[in-house]
Amino acid sequence: MSKFKQPDVEPLNEPLSRKIPHFKTVAFQIIASGSSSIVEVFLMLPLDVVKTRLQLQSNALTKGPNHYRGVLHAFAKIYRQEGVNAFWRGVGPLLVSDTPKRAIKFVSFEQSKPYFQSGSVPAPVTYALAGGLAGTLEVLLQNPFEVVKVTQQANRKKKLHPMRVARNIINEGGYGFNGLYKGVTTTMARNFIFHILYFGFFCSVREATPAYNNSVMEFLRNFTIAYSAGSLGCLFSIPLDVAKTRIQGPQPVPGEIKYARTYGTLMTVYKEEGAHALYKGLLPQVMRVGPGGAILLLGYEYVTEILVKYYN
């Protein structure tokens, strides 16, 4: 018997609406994306905290007690100075926002694919454009929670309740582009680039490579492709992620807005800190989004497969 087979269920590549009623399709997509999102948040948040701290470092913090020399040093220093709970700062906003936002992402991806498909079979550009649209749309819900999360993660002194942080942001900047939606265009640009590569690479490469009959080998195949897709997306979107963190996080001088717009922030960081500063946090981002993306994609697929099998 051949070690390769065709996958039985491919929710990301073949619309579920061909197999089950539309309302069940959407319900299954929401449940699958939400459950995989919760697992990913709890496992990967410490890396997100470290990434945020590294991205907020400017040349003014090259020395002194608040400086992190790298990923491992940041982990050790945060643990020593703030305790283990500091690694899960921002978990509240993420849990509240990630389940619905990723439901928006996966449902939007599935439902928009036909609009980017010209033939009978989806092309790589179909997955890429549908993914880019889905990643952009989720920002409408995501951005306020990102602003609160970054503010929480940047704080080194004490744990701040997310509702208190949100009230302070609203009091100081309102609900718009100076408050809960500051950095929204930067986040949209980052998400668009990331998800074009993320979905485009994963779906296209998985279609182009044969599946295994062996369940362990098939899982490893999917995990490797998903990890590679997340890492590729990180590599090309990390400068925008740095800009997003600088815009949404605390400004270097209280009361003065240094980072406000995407292009201006990118150029300021480049001129003051060098090109390498635009890739701050790349390692923890890849360490987080690589396996995190694999958890999301594979969790989404396997949960969907279970739902289709037992509840269709």
Secondary structure, DSSP 8 states (H G I E B T S, - for coil): --SEE--S--TTTS-GGGTS-HHHHHHHHHHHHHHHHHHHHHHHHHHHHHHHHHHH--GGGSSSTT---SHHHHHHHHHHHH-GGGGGTTHHHHHHHHHHHHHHHHHHHHHHGGGG--SSS--HHHHHHHHHHHHHHTHHHHHHHHHHHHHHHH--SS---HHHHHHHHHHHH-SSTTTTTTTHHHHHHHHHHHHHHHHHHHHHHHHHS-EESSHHHHHHHHHHHHHHHHHHHHHHHHHHHHHHHHHHS--SSTT-----SHHHHHHHHHHHH-GGGGGTTHHHHHHHHHHHHHHHHHHHHHHHHHHHHHH-
